[in-house]
Amino acid sequence: MLRVYYLEGKRYKSCEPNIKNMTDFKGMDILNTKPLSKSEIERIMEVADGVLAVARKEEESDLLKGKILASLFYEPSTRTRLSFETAMHRLGGDVITVVGTESSSLAKGETLSDTAKVVEKFADAIVVRHGKPGAVDEMARAADVPVINAGDGDHEHPTQALLDLFTMIKERGIVDGLKIGVVGDLKYGRTVHSLVQLLAHYDVELILVSPDQLKMPGEVVSELSEKGVKYTETEDLEDAVKVADVVYMTRIQQERFNDQNEFEKFKNVYVLTREMIEKHNAKMTIMHPLPRVGEISLNVDELEGAAYFRQVENGVAVRMAILALLLGKV
Ligand code: NCD
């Protein structure tokens, strides 16, 4: 049986699964983070904590035996696809995969909703990455099985944000009270759009660091204001490094620029160096959804606060939790 943990103060306590409260997620889609309530978010966190030992290869599980996940990745991915597939395999489930549009019926002109209606006949859940914002919603409307957004263009990447939040809990013990620097391409970066919506449920202070042209979209910022989240916007990375408990670096999203000369202007705009960290804030936690393309110097990796590879492992646990919840298995 799956062990479930809940957060009491700063400590996780183990308990028997409470079946009554556990079916709420069954059949749900995860398309963006805004609709998730704080209790739903915390439920995902506690189930992820319960399966962390399986993600870390310390325990085995066949919780999802007999279930099939269809993984449809129409845009490049290494981590997210392998993370979902690993999560499914380690819980005893199976995976069917399409990578790239060339090998799929989309290349023949099939609509997204027809693809969804076909794939639901094969699989119990579908995870999709697509270059067009809203494409995954379109598939979710057509499919009767749970659909998970693994990144839709520059829009959202909810499971990355959930694993980022889980990592903050693991690294810092508690989210309330944290000062969090969110750095890089806040305009096109989908992970940050999803992440700040989750953080808005907590008493955090955000330092949004980006070039003026790559600021967090107005509607996301207004949302933060409406929810009373404390935030500042700056172009200077050191403003965040000086005060933040956590700095979340992101890459400039080259593939979203129509004009590659524009991209060239920004590509090396922020580099978090070991010197900068040691000078200002040696204890801070450093995160990145990866891939990094120069935003964090390689010698930062040896610092205790460098959490980006632990983030990857946490991601498997969070995706296990999401799959188990949506398939009604916890
Ligand atoms: C992110 C993505 O795809 O949005 N990568 C990931 O899923 N870990 C971040 C990025 O590509 O910059």
py3Dmol code that shows the C-alpha trace and the ligand (Angstrom):
import py3Dmol

protein = """\
ATOM      1  CA  MET A   1       0.000   0.000   0.000  1.00  0.00           C
ATOM      2  CA  LEU A   2       1.127   3.521  -0.753  1.00  0.00           C
ATOM      3  CA  ARG A   3       2.388   5.465   2.222  1.00  0.00           C
ATOM      4  CA  VAL A   4       0.973   8.942   2.385  1.00  0.00           C
ATOM      5  CA  TYR A   5       2.519  11.846   4.222  1.00  0.00           C
ATOM      6  CA  TYR A   6       0.990  15.064   5.370  1.00  0.00           C
ATOM      7  CA  LEU A   7       2.637  18.251   6.455  1.00  0.00           C
ATOM      8  CA  GLU A   8       2.320  19.147  10.126  1.00  0.00           C
ATOM      9  CA  GLY A   9       4.249  22.314  10.838  1.00  0.00           C
ATOM     10  CA  LYS A  10       7.524  21.669   9.094  1.00  0.00           C
ATOM     11  CA  ARG A  11       7.508  17.879   9.435  1.00  0.00           C
ATOM     12  CA  TYR A  12       6.025  15.217   7.259  1.00  0.00           C
ATOM     13  CA  LYS A  13       3.986  12.634   9.138  1.00  0.00           C
ATOM     14  CA  SER A  14       3.075   9.284   7.735  1.00  0.00           C
ATOM     15  CA  CYS A  15      -0.520   8.050   7.672  1.00  0.00           C
ATOM     16  CA  GLU A  16      -2.709   5.401   6.073  1.00  0.00           C
ATOM     17  CA  PRO A  17      -4.358   6.645   2.887  1.00  0.00           C
ATOM     18  CA  ASN A  18      -7.755   8.188   3.590  1.00  0.00           C
ATOM     19  CA  ILE A  19      -9.767   6.707   0.726  1.00  0.00           C
ATOM     20  CA  LYS A  20     -12.631   9.172   1.106  1.00  0.00           C
ATOM     21  CA  ASN A  21     -10.505  12.194   0.261  1.00  0.00           C
ATOM     22  CA  MET A  22      -8.578  10.536  -2.474  1.00  0.00           C
ATOM     23  CA  THR A  23     -10.838  10.306  -5.443  1.00  0.00           C
ATOM     24  CA  ASP A  24     -11.148  14.052  -6.073  1.00  0.00           C
ATOM     25  CA  PHE A  25      -8.506  14.068  -8.772  1.00  0.00           C
ATOM     26  CA  LYS A  26      -9.756  11.022 -10.670  1.00  0.00           C
ATOM     27  CA  GLY A  27     -10.331  11.863 -14.324  1.00  0.00           C
ATOM     28  CA  MET A  28      -9.125  15.470 -13.949  1.00  0.00           C
ATOM     29  CA  ASP A  29      -6.959  17.185 -16.581  1.00  0.00           C
ATOM     30  CA  ILE A  30      -3.894  19.198 -15.541  1.00  0.00           C
ATOM     31  CA  LEU A  31      -3.666  21.990 -18.100  1.00  0.00           C
ATOM     32  CA  ASN A  32      -2.474  24.967 -16.072  1.00  0.00           C
ATOM     33  CA  THR A  33      -1.838  25.818 -12.453  1.00  0.00           C
ATOM     34  CA  LYS A  34      -4.325  28.626 -11.874  1.00  0.00           C
ATOM     35  CA  PRO A  35      -7.379  26.441 -11.206  1.00  0.00           C
ATOM     36  CA  LEU A  36      -5.595  24.343  -8.563  1.00  0.00           C
ATOM     37  CA  SER A  37      -6.685  25.112  -5.010  1.00  0.00           C
ATOM     38  CA  LYS A  38      -4.162  25.230  -2.202  1.00  0.00           C
ATOM     39  CA  SER A  39      -5.467  21.967  -0.782  1.00  0.00           C
ATOM     40  CA  GLU A  40      -5.162  20.289  -4.199  1.00  0.00           C
ATOM     41  CA  ILE A  41      -1.600  21.563  -4.514  1.00  0.00           C
ATOM     42  CA  GLU A  42      -0.735  20.264  -1.063  1.00  0.00           C
ATOM     43  CA  ARG A  43      -2.373  16.934  -1.813  1.00  0.00           C
ATOM     44  CA  ILE A  44      -0.076  16.528  -4.833  1.00  0.00           C
ATOM     45  CA  MET A  45       2.895  17.488  -2.628  1.00  0.00           C
ATOM     46  CA  GLU A  46       2.054  14.922   0.046  1.00  0.00           C
ATOM     47  CA  VAL A  47       1.469  12.095  -2.421  1.00  0.00           C
ATOM     48  CA  ALA A  48       4.752  12.998  -4.154  1.00  0.00           C
ATOM     49  CA  ASP A  49       6.507  12.784  -0.828  1.00  0.00           C
ATOM     50  CA  GLY A  50       4.940   9.382  -0.267  1.00  0.00           C
ATOM     51  CA  VAL A  51       6.354   8.010  -3.538  1.00  0.00           C
ATOM     52  CA  LEU A  52       9.727   9.737  -3.339  1.00  0.00           C
ATOM     53  CA  ALA A  53      11.481   6.519  -2.300  1.00  0.00           C
ATOM     54  CA  VAL A  54      10.160   4.848  -5.475  1.00  0.00           C
ATOM     55  CA  ALA A  55      11.388   7.769  -7.589  1.00  0.00           C
ATOM     56  CA  ARG A  56      14.773   7.441  -5.893  1.00  0.00           C
ATOM     57  CA  LYS A  57      14.897   3.732  -6.803  1.00  0.00           C
ATOM     58  CA  GLU A  58      14.919   2.751  -3.118  1.00  0.00           C
ATOM     59  CA  GLU A  59      11.528   1.038  -3.254  1.00  0.00           C
ATOM     60  CA  GLU A  60       9.416  -0.649  -5.929  1.00  0.00           C
ATOM     61  CA  SER A  61       5.740  -0.234  -6.674  1.00  0.00           C
ATOM     62  CA  ASP A  62       3.125  -1.657  -9.033  1.00  0.00           C
ATOM     63  CA  LEU A  63       0.462   0.902  -8.211  1.00  0.00           C
ATOM     64  CA  LEU A  64      -0.274   1.624 -11.886  1.00  0.00           C
ATOM     65  CA  LYS A  65       0.036  -1.943 -13.164  1.00  0.00           C
ATOM     66  CA  GLY A  66      -2.255  -2.460 -16.147  1.00  0.00           C
ATOM     67  CA  LYS A  67      -2.471   1.269 -16.948  1.00  0.00           C
ATOM     68  CA  ILE A  68      -1.116   2.826 -20.135  1.00  0.00           C
ATOM     69  CA  LEU A  69       0.142   6.385 -20.533  1.00  0.00           C
ATOM     70  CA  ALA A  70       0.291   7.870 -24.045  1.00  0.00           C
ATOM     71  CA  SER A  71       3.125  10.352 -24.246  1.00  0.00           C
ATOM     72  CA  LEU A  72       2.765  12.697 -27.224  1.00  0.00           C
ATOM     73  CA  PHE A  73       5.681  15.088 -27.575  1.00  0.00           C
ATOM     74  CA  TYR A  74       5.325  17.288 -30.636  1.00  0.00           C
ATOM     75  CA  GLU A  75       8.069  19.699 -29.446  1.00  0.00           C
ATOM     76  CA  PRO A  76      11.634  18.858 -28.310  1.00  0.00           C
ATOM     77  CA  SER A  77      12.010  17.424 -24.804  1.00  0.00           C
ATOM     78  CA  THR A  78      14.455  15.262 -22.901  1.00  0.00           C
ATOM     79  CA  ARG A  79      13.628  15.653 -19.224  1.00  0.00           C
ATOM     80  CA  THR A  80       9.898  16.014 -19.229  1.00  0.00           C
ATOM     81  CA  ARG A  81       9.193  13.072 -21.525  1.00  0.00           C
ATOM     82  CA  LEU A  82      11.669  10.760 -19.813  1.00  0.00           C
ATOM     83  CA  SER A  83      10.445  11.930 -16.420  1.00  0.00           C
ATOM     84  CA  PHE A  84       6.808  11.074 -17.198  1.00  0.00           C
ATOM     85  CA  GLU A  85       7.768   7.784 -18.783  1.00  0.00           C
ATOM     86  CA  THR A  86      10.018   6.869 -15.849  1.00  0.00           C
ATOM     87  CA  ALA A  87       7.243   7.792 -13.404  1.00  0.00           C
ATOM     88  CA  MET A  88       4.833   5.493 -15.226  1.00  0.00           C
ATOM     89  CA  HIS A  89       7.303   2.596 -15.529  1.00  0.00           C
ATOM     90  CA  ARG A  90       8.417   2.785 -11.898  1.00  0.00           C
ATOM     91  CA  LEU A  91       4.790   2.526 -10.793  1.00  0.00           C
ATOM     92  CA  GLY A  92       4.418  -0.624 -12.900  1.00  0.00           C
ATOM     93  CA  GLY A  93       2.497   1.004 -15.769  1.00  0.00           C
ATOM     94  CA  ASP A  94       3.208   1.030 -19.497  1.00  0.00           C
ATOM     95  CA  VAL A  95       3.909   3.811 -21.961  1.00  0.00           C
ATOM     96  CA  ILE A  96       3.171   4.360 -25.645  1.00  0.00           C
ATOM     97  CA  THR A  97       4.955   7.256 -27.297  1.00  0.00           C
ATOM     98  CA  VAL A  98       4.930   9.609 -30.253  1.00  0.00           C
ATOM     99  CA  VAL A  99       7.862  11.989 -30.639  1.00  0.00           C
ATOM    100  CA  GLY A 100       7.752  14.829 -33.188  1.00  0.00           C
ATOM    101  CA  THR A 101       4.997  15.605 -35.645  1.00  0.00           C
ATOM    102  CA  GLU A 102       6.716  14.003 -38.650  1.00  0.00           C
ATOM    103  CA  SER A 103       5.935  10.495 -37.450  1.00  0.00           C
ATOM    104  CA  SER A 104       2.351  11.225 -36.376  1.00  0.00           C
ATOM    105  CA  SER A 105      -0.971  11.698 -38.139  1.00  0.00           C
ATOM    106  CA  LEU A 106      -0.813  15.414 -37.378  1.00  0.00           C
ATOM    107  CA  ALA A 107       1.626  15.520 -40.291  1.00  0.00           C
ATOM    108  CA  LYS A 108      -1.184  14.143 -42.482  1.00  0.00           C
ATOM    109  CA  GLY A 109      -3.460  16.954 -41.379  1.00  0.00           C
ATOM    110  CA  GLU A 110      -5.373  15.234 -38.582  1.00  0.00           C
ATOM    111  CA  THR A 111      -6.909  17.643 -36.079  1.00  0.00           C
ATOM    112  CA  LEU A 112      -5.759  17.646 -32.465  1.00  0.00           C
ATOM    113  CA  SER A 113      -9.206  16.631 -31.274  1.00  0.00           C
ATOM    114  CA  ASP A 114      -9.327  13.636 -33.628  1.00  0.00           C
ATOM    115  CA  THR A 115      -5.873  12.565 -32.433  1.00  0.00           C
ATOM    116  CA  ALA A 116      -7.108  12.826 -28.832  1.00  0.00           C
ATOM    117  CA  LYS A 117     -10.231  10.762 -29.572  1.00  0.00           C
ATOM    118  CA  VAL A 118      -8.094   8.059 -31.157  1.00  0.00           C
ATOM    119  CA  VAL A 119      -5.395   7.968 -28.473  1.00  0.00           C
ATOM    120  CA  GLU A 120      -7.939   7.710 -25.641  1.00  0.00           C
ATOM    121  CA  LYS A 121      -8.940   4.341 -27.104  1.00  0.00           C
ATOM    122  CA  PHE A 122      -5.393   3.101 -26.451  1.00  0.00           C
ATOM    123  CA  ALA A 123      -4.421   4.827 -23.233  1.00  0.00           C
ATOM    124  CA  ASP A 124      -5.721   5.585 -19.723  1.00  0.00           C
ATOM    125  CA  ALA A 125      -4.071   9.010 -19.644  1.00  0.00           C
ATOM    126  CA  ILE A 126      -2.387  11.296 -22.173  1.00  0.00           C
ATOM    127  CA  VAL A 127       0.524  13.652 -21.639  1.00  0.00           C
ATOM    128  CA  VAL A 128       1.123  16.193 -24.410  1.00  0.00           C
ATOM    129  CA  ARG A 129       3.751  18.763 -25.309  1.00  0.00           C
ATOM    130  CA  HIS A 130       2.880  21.040 -28.199  1.00  0.00           C
ATOM    131  CA  GLY A 131       4.263  24.275 -29.630  1.00  0.00           C
ATOM    132  CA  LYS A 132       0.900  26.042 -29.810  1.00  0.00           C
ATOM    133  CA  PRO A 133      -0.512  27.678 -26.676  1.00  0.00           C
ATOM    134  CA  GLY A 134      -3.912  26.141 -25.972  1.00  0.00           C
ATOM    135  CA  ALA A 135      -3.290  23.020 -28.108  1.00  0.00           C
ATOM    136  CA  VAL A 136      -3.370  20.731 -25.080  1.00  0.00           C
ATOM    137  CA  ASP A 137      -6.670  22.250 -23.879  1.00  0.00           C
ATOM    138  CA  GLU A 138      -8.106  21.434 -27.301  1.00  0.00           C
ATOM    139  CA  MET A 139      -7.078  17.792 -26.886  1.00  0.00           C
ATOM    140  CA  ALA A 140      -8.402  17.697 -23.328  1.00  0.00           C
ATOM    141  CA  ARG A 141     -11.816  18.896 -24.487  1.00  0.00           C
ATOM    142  CA  ALA A 142     -11.983  16.017 -26.956  1.00  0.00           C
ATOM    143  CA  ALA A 143     -10.590  13.206 -24.791  1.00  0.00           C
ATOM    144  CA  ASP A 144     -12.470  11.398 -22.044  1.00  0.00           C
ATOM    145  CA  VAL A 145      -9.277  10.283 -20.294  1.00  0.00           C
ATOM    146  CA  PRO A 146      -7.107  12.669 -18.203  1.00  0.00           C
ATOM    147  CA  VAL A 147      -4.877  14.938 -20.286  1.00  0.00           C
ATOM    148  CA  ILE A 148      -1.742  16.519 -18.835  1.00  0.00           C
ATOM    149  CA  ASN A 149      -0.053  19.566 -20.329  1.00  0.00           C
ATOM    150  CA  ALA A 150       3.710  18.976 -20.572  1.00  0.00           C
ATOM    151  CA  GLY A 151       4.278  22.452 -22.038  1.00  0.00           C
ATOM    152  CA  ASP A 152       2.203  24.338 -24.639  1.00  0.00           C
ATOM    153  CA  GLY A 153       4.281  26.918 -26.465  1.00  0.00           C
ATOM    154  CA  ASP A 154       5.103  29.924 -24.307  1.00  0.00           C
ATOM    155  CA  HIS A 155       1.968  29.435 -22.225  1.00  0.00           C
ATOM    156  CA  GLU A 156       2.166  26.975 -19.288  1.00  0.00           C
ATOM    157  CA  HIS A 157       4.063  23.975 -17.950  1.00  0.00           C
ATOM    158  CA  PRO A 158       2.119  23.006 -14.834  1.00  0.00           C
ATOM    159  CA  THR A 159       3.909  19.788 -13.854  1.00  0.00           C
ATOM    160  CA  GLN A 160       7.294  21.531 -13.977  1.00  0.00           C
ATOM    161  CA  ALA A 161       5.910  24.208 -11.651  1.00  0.00           C
ATOM    162  CA  LEU A 162       4.560  21.586  -9.247  1.00  0.00           C
ATOM    163  CA  LEU A 163       7.932  19.868  -9.098  1.00  0.00           C
ATOM    164  CA  ASP A 164       9.582  23.264  -8.590  1.00  0.00           C
ATOM    165  CA  LEU A 165       7.291  23.923  -5.631  1.00  0.00           C
ATOM    166  CA  PHE A 166       7.959  20.436  -4.255  1.00  0.00           C
ATOM    167  CA  THR A 167      11.696  21.138  -4.521  1.00  0.00           C
ATOM    168  CA  MET A 168      11.308  24.410  -2.607  1.00  0.00           C
ATOM    169  CA  ILE A 169       9.505  22.523   0.170  1.00  0.00           C
ATOM    170  CA  LYS A 170      12.191  19.845   0.227  1.00  0.00           C
ATOM    171  CA  GLU A 171      15.090  22.294   0.152  1.00  0.00           C
ATOM    172  CA  ARG A 172      13.745  24.974   2.474  1.00  0.00           C
ATOM    173  CA  GLY A 173      11.235  23.113   4.666  1.00  0.00           C
ATOM    174  CA  ILE A 174       8.463  25.653   4.171  1.00  0.00           C
ATOM    175  CA  VAL A 175       7.376  28.049   1.416  1.00  0.00           C
ATOM    176  CA  ASP A 176       5.778  30.804   3.515  1.00  0.00           C
ATOM    177  CA  GLY A 177       8.247  33.578   4.220  1.00  0.00           C
ATOM    178  CA  LEU A 178      10.557  32.815   1.291  1.00  0.00           C
ATOM    179  CA  LYS A 179      12.018  35.537  -0.904  1.00  0.00           C
ATOM    180  CA  ILE A 180      12.210  34.043  -4.386  1.00  0.00           C
ATOM    181  CA  GLY A 181      14.096  35.511  -7.345  1.00  0.00           C
ATOM    182  CA  VAL A 182      12.606  34.451 -10.695  1.00  0.00           C
ATOM    183  CA  VAL A 183      15.158  35.239 -13.373  1.00  0.00           C
ATOM    184  CA  GLY A 184      15.483  35.251 -17.149  1.00  0.00           C
ATOM    185  CA  ASP A 185      12.957  35.109 -19.951  1.00  0.00           C
ATOM    186  CA  LEU A 186       9.761  35.770 -18.042  1.00  0.00           C
ATOM    187  CA  LYS A 187       7.864  36.672 -21.204  1.00  0.00           C
ATOM    188  CA  TYR A 188       8.225  33.411 -23.116  1.00  0.00           C
ATOM    189  CA  GLY A 189       9.226  31.041 -20.287  1.00  0.00           C
ATOM    190  CA  ARG A 190       6.216  28.822 -19.645  1.00  0.00           C
ATOM    191  CA  THR A 191       7.557  27.307 -16.419  1.00  0.00           C
ATOM    192  CA  VAL A 192       7.604  30.684 -14.666  1.00  0.00           C
ATOM    193  CA  HIS A 193       4.044  31.489 -15.786  1.00  0.00           C
ATOM    194  CA  SER A 194       2.859  28.309 -14.078  1.00  0.00           C
ATOM    195  CA  LEU A 195       5.152  28.649 -11.061  1.00  0.00           C
ATOM    196  CA  VAL A 196       4.144  32.130  -9.921  1.00  0.00           C
ATOM    197  CA  GLN A 197       0.468  31.077  -9.938  1.00  0.00           C
ATOM    198  CA  LEU A 198       1.332  28.313  -7.467  1.00  0.00           C
ATOM    199  CA  LEU A 199       3.477  30.609  -5.334  1.00  0.00           C
ATOM    200  CA  ALA A 200       0.588  33.085  -5.150  1.00  0.00           C
ATOM    201  CA  HIS A 201      -1.047  30.704  -2.631  1.00  0.00           C
ATOM    202  CA  TYR A 202       1.808  31.320  -0.194  1.00  0.00           C
ATOM    203  CA  ASP A 203       3.168  34.263   1.756  1.00  0.00           C
ATOM    204  CA  VAL A 204       6.191  34.818  -0.458  1.00  0.00           C
ATOM    205  CA  GLU A 205       8.015  37.826  -1.852  1.00  0.00           C
ATOM    206  CA  LEU A 206       8.932  37.608  -5.539  1.00  0.00           C
ATOM    207  CA  ILE A 207      11.788  39.442  -7.215  1.00  0.00           C
ATOM    208  CA  LEU A 208      11.111  39.235 -10.947  1.00  0.00           C
ATOM    209  CA  VAL A 209      14.360  39.743 -12.867  1.00  0.00           C
ATOM    210  CA  SER A 210      14.298  40.139 -16.651  1.00  0.00           C
ATOM    211  CA  PRO A 211      15.275  42.521 -19.426  1.00  0.00           C
ATOM    212  CA  ASP A 212      12.523  45.086 -19.915  1.00  0.00           C
ATOM    213  CA  GLN A 213      11.538  43.450 -23.236  1.00  0.00           C
ATOM    214  CA  LEU A 214      11.159  40.026 -21.615  1.00  0.00           C
ATOM    215  CA  LYS A 215       9.076  40.965 -18.570  1.00  0.00           C
ATOM    216  CA  MET A 216       6.417  38.760 -17.034  1.00  0.00           C
ATOM    217  CA  PRO A 217       3.199  39.186 -19.096  1.00  0.00           C
ATOM    218  CA  GLY A 218       0.892  41.936 -17.824  1.00  0.00           C
ATOM    219  CA  GLU A 219      -2.004  39.571 -17.119  1.00  0.00           C
ATOM    220  CA  VAL A 220       0.161  37.355 -14.894  1.00  0.00           C
ATOM    221  CA  VAL A 221       1.494  40.360 -12.982  1.00  0.00           C
ATOM    222  CA  SER A 222      -2.036  41.783 -12.501  1.00  0.00           C
ATOM    223  CA  GLU A 223      -3.096  38.436 -11.155  1.00  0.00           C
ATOM    224  CA  LEU A 224      -0.270  38.562  -8.604  1.00  0.00           C
ATOM    225  CA  SER A 225      -1.379  42.060  -7.562  1.00  0.00           C
ATOM    226  CA  GLU A 226      -5.000  40.957  -7.232  1.00  0.00           C
ATOM    227  CA  LYS A 227      -3.963  38.103  -5.000  1.00  0.00           C
ATOM    228  CA  GLY A 228      -1.891  40.452  -2.849  1.00  0.00           C
ATOM    229  CA  VAL A 229       1.450  38.810  -3.677  1.00  0.00           C
ATOM    230  CA  LYS A 230       4.422  41.030  -2.852  1.00  0.00           C
ATOM    231  CA  TYR A 231       6.642  41.423  -5.903  1.00  0.00           C
ATOM    232  CA  THR A 232       9.213  43.751  -7.408  1.00  0.00           C
ATOM    233  CA  GLU A 233      10.477  43.897 -10.991  1.00  0.00           C
ATOM    234  CA  THR A 234      14.108  44.635 -11.846  1.00  0.00           C
ATOM    235  CA  GLU A 235      16.621  44.130 -14.636  1.00  0.00           C
ATOM    236  CA  ASP A 236      19.508  43.482 -12.250  1.00  0.00           C
ATOM    237  CA  LEU A 237      20.275  39.892 -11.216  1.00  0.00           C
ATOM    238  CA  GLU A 238      22.235  41.094  -8.177  1.00  0.00           C
ATOM    239  CA  ASP A 239      19.069  42.694  -6.744  1.00  0.00           C
ATOM    240  CA  ALA A 240      17.733  39.164  -6.349  1.00  0.00           C
ATOM    241  CA  VAL A 241      20.984  37.431  -5.364  1.00  0.00           C
ATOM    242  CA  LYS A 242      21.495  39.880  -2.473  1.00  0.00           C
ATOM    243  CA  VAL A 243      18.206  39.081  -0.740  1.00  0.00           C
ATOM    244  CA  ALA A 244      16.650  35.881  -2.101  1.00  0.00           C
ATOM    245  CA  ASP A 245      16.380  32.551  -0.290  1.00  0.00           C
ATOM    246  CA  VAL A 246      15.790  30.850  -3.636  1.00  0.00           C
ATOM    247  CA  VAL A 247      16.892  31.965  -7.095  1.00  0.00           C
ATOM    248  CA  TYR A 248      15.087  30.278  -9.977  1.00  0.00           C
ATOM    249  CA  MET A 249      17.105  30.774 -13.166  1.00  0.00           C
ATOM    250  CA  THR A 250      15.671  30.215 -16.665  1.00  0.00           C
ATOM    251  CA  ARG A 251      17.106  30.288 -20.152  1.00  0.00           C
ATOM    252  CA  ILE A 252      16.207  32.830 -22.833  1.00  0.00           C
ATOM    253  CA  GLN A 253      13.715  30.920 -25.006  1.00  0.00           C
ATOM    254  CA  GLN A 254      15.476  31.128 -28.367  1.00  0.00           C
ATOM    255  CA  GLU A 255      12.786  29.178 -30.237  1.00  0.00           C
ATOM    256  CA  ARG A 256      10.113  31.783 -29.409  1.00  0.00           C
ATOM    257  CA  PHE A 257      11.967  34.689 -31.096  1.00  0.00           C
ATOM    258  CA  ASN A 258      10.923  35.494 -34.659  1.00  0.00           C
ATOM    259  CA  ASP A 259      14.035  37.606 -35.080  1.00  0.00           C
ATOM    260  CA  GLN A 260      17.214  35.742 -34.085  1.00  0.00           C
ATOM    261  CA  ASN A 261      19.104  39.076 -33.873  1.00  0.00           C
ATOM    262  CA  GLU A 262      16.788  39.988 -31.013  1.00  0.00           C
ATOM    263  CA  PHE A 263      17.643  36.721 -29.283  1.00  0.00           C
ATOM    264  CA  GLU A 264      21.373  37.412 -29.704  1.00  0.00           C
ATOM    265  CA  LYS A 265      20.907  40.642 -27.711  1.00  0.00           C
ATOM    266  CA  PHE A 266      19.626  38.760 -24.693  1.00  0.00           C
ATOM    267  CA  LYS A 267      21.237  35.371 -24.813  1.00  0.00           C
ATOM    268  CA  ASN A 268      23.933  35.932 -22.187  1.00  0.00           C
ATOM    269  CA  VAL A 269      22.164  38.616 -20.231  1.00  0.00           C
ATOM    270  CA  TYR A 270      22.184  36.737 -16.892  1.00  0.00           C
ATOM    271  CA  VAL A 271      24.907  34.431 -15.667  1.00  0.00           C
ATOM    272  CA  LEU A 272      24.761  33.362 -12.034  1.00  0.00           C
ATOM    273  CA  THR A 273      28.356  32.863 -10.934  1.00  0.00           C
ATOM    274  CA  ARG A 274      29.867  31.228  -7.878  1.00  0.00           C
ATOM    275  CA  GLU A 275      31.597  34.514  -6.996  1.00  0.00           C
ATOM    276  CA  MET A 276      28.269  36.339  -6.969  1.00  0.00           C
ATOM    277  CA  ILE A 277      26.684  33.719  -4.722  1.00  0.00           C
ATOM    278  CA  GLU A 278      29.625  33.539  -2.319  1.00  0.00           C
ATOM    279  CA  LYS A 279      29.875  37.319  -2.088  1.00  0.00           C
ATOM    280  CA  HIS A 280      26.225  38.011  -1.368  1.00  0.00           C
ATOM    281  CA  ASN A 281      24.354  34.971  -0.236  1.00  0.00           C
ATOM    282  CA  ALA A 282      26.240  31.702   0.172  1.00  0.00           C
ATOM    283  CA  LYS A 283      23.232  29.901   1.681  1.00  0.00           C
ATOM    284  CA  MET A 284      20.757  30.437  -1.115  1.00  0.00           C
ATOM    285  CA  THR A 285      19.028  27.666  -3.026  1.00  0.00           C
ATOM    286  CA  ILE A 286      19.634  27.681  -6.764  1.00  0.00           C
ATOM    287  CA  MET A 287      17.052  26.183  -9.085  1.00  0.00           C
ATOM    288  CA  HIS A 288      16.636  25.840 -12.851  1.00  0.00           C
ATOM    289  CA  PRO A 289      14.075  23.837 -14.869  1.00  0.00           C
ATOM    290  CA  LEU A 290      16.929  22.922 -17.251  1.00  0.00           C
ATOM    291  CA  PRO A 291      18.280  22.808 -19.888  1.00  0.00           C
ATOM    292  CA  ARG A 292      20.770  25.511 -18.899  1.00  0.00           C
ATOM    293  CA  VAL A 293      22.657  27.189 -21.693  1.00  0.00           C
ATOM    294  CA  GLY A 294      25.131  29.228 -19.700  1.00  0.00           C
ATOM    295  CA  GLU A 295      22.846  30.871 -17.102  1.00  0.00           C
ATOM    296  CA  ILE A 296      24.562  29.118 -14.197  1.00  0.00           C
ATOM    297  CA  SER A 297      28.357  28.715 -14.129  1.00  0.00           C
ATOM    298  CA  LEU A 298      29.439  25.090 -13.957  1.00  0.00           C
ATOM    299  CA  ASN A 299      31.352  25.529 -10.687  1.00  0.00           C
ATOM    300  CA  VAL A 300      28.080  26.476  -8.961  1.00  0.00           C
ATOM    301  CA  ASP A 301      27.154  22.781  -9.217  1.00  0.00           C
ATOM    302  CA  GLU A 302      29.404  21.912  -6.264  1.00  0.00           C
ATOM    303  CA  LEU A 303      27.614  24.305  -3.898  1.00  0.00           C
ATOM    304  CA  GLU A 304      25.224  22.769  -1.399  1.00  0.00           C
ATOM    305  CA  GLY A 305      22.452  25.077  -2.540  1.00  0.00           C
ATOM    306  CA  ALA A 306      22.613  23.924  -6.173  1.00  0.00           C
ATOM    307  CA  ALA A 307      19.309  22.071  -6.332  1.00  0.00           C
ATOM    308  CA  TYR A 308      18.727  21.721 -10.085  1.00  0.00           C
ATOM    309  CA  PHE A 309      19.688  18.067 -10.392  1.00  0.00           C
ATOM    310  CA  ARG A 310      17.692  17.195  -7.269  1.00  0.00           C
ATOM    311  CA  GLN A 311      14.807  19.003  -8.979  1.00  0.00           C
ATOM    312  CA  VAL A 312      14.952  16.378 -11.744  1.00  0.00           C
ATOM    313  CA  GLU A 313      14.600  13.507  -9.256  1.00  0.00           C
ATOM    314  CA  ASN A 314      11.777  15.298  -7.461  1.00  0.00           C
ATOM    315  CA  GLY A 315      10.096  15.643 -10.835  1.00  0.00           C
ATOM    316  CA  VAL A 316       9.695  11.897 -11.163  1.00  0.00           C
ATOM    317  CA  ALA A 317       7.983  11.748  -7.757  1.00  0.00           C
ATOM    318  CA  VAL A 318       5.646  14.633  -8.565  1.00  0.00           C
ATOM    319  CA  ARG A 319       4.687  13.080 -11.900  1.00  0.00           C
ATOM    320  CA  MET A 320       4.109   9.733 -10.195  1.00  0.00           C
ATOM    321  CA  ALA A 321       1.807  11.506  -7.766  1.00  0.00           C
ATOM    322  CA  ILE A 322      -0.089  13.259 -10.566  1.00  0.00           C
ATOM    323  CA  LEU A 323      -0.535  10.048 -12.556  1.00  0.00           C
ATOM    324  CA  ALA A 324      -1.658   8.073  -9.500  1.00  0.00           C
ATOM    325  CA  LEU A 325      -4.129  10.796  -8.506  1.00  0.00           C
ATOM    326  CA  LEU A 326      -5.620  11.299 -11.972  1.00  0.00           C
ATOM    327  CA  LEU A 327      -5.979   7.557 -12.438  1.00  0.00           C
ATOM    328  CA  GLY A 328      -7.743   7.283  -9.076  1.00  0.00           C
ATOM    329  CA  LYS A 329      -5.139   5.019  -7.525  1.00  0.00           C
ATOM    330  CA  VAL A 330      -4.515   7.009  -4.354  1.00  0.00           C
TER     331      VAL A 330
END
"""
ligand_1 = """\
12
NCD
C 11.484 23.790 -19.713
C 10.451 23.841 -20.826
O 10.385 22.943 -21.660
O 9.688 24.799 -20.795
N 12.189 22.574 -19.712
C 11.681 21.534 -19.009
O 10.604 21.063 -19.250
N 12.425 21.089 -17.990
C 12.395 24.949 -19.679
C 13.095 25.349 -20.931
O 13.034 24.667 -21.951
O 13.766 26.377 -20.870
"""
view = py3Dmol.view(width=600, height=400)
view.addModel(protein, "pdb")
view.setStyle({"model": 0}, {"cartoon": {"style": "trace"}})
view.addModel(ligand_1, "xyz")
view.setStyle({"model": 1}, {"stick": {}})
view.zoomTo()
view.show()
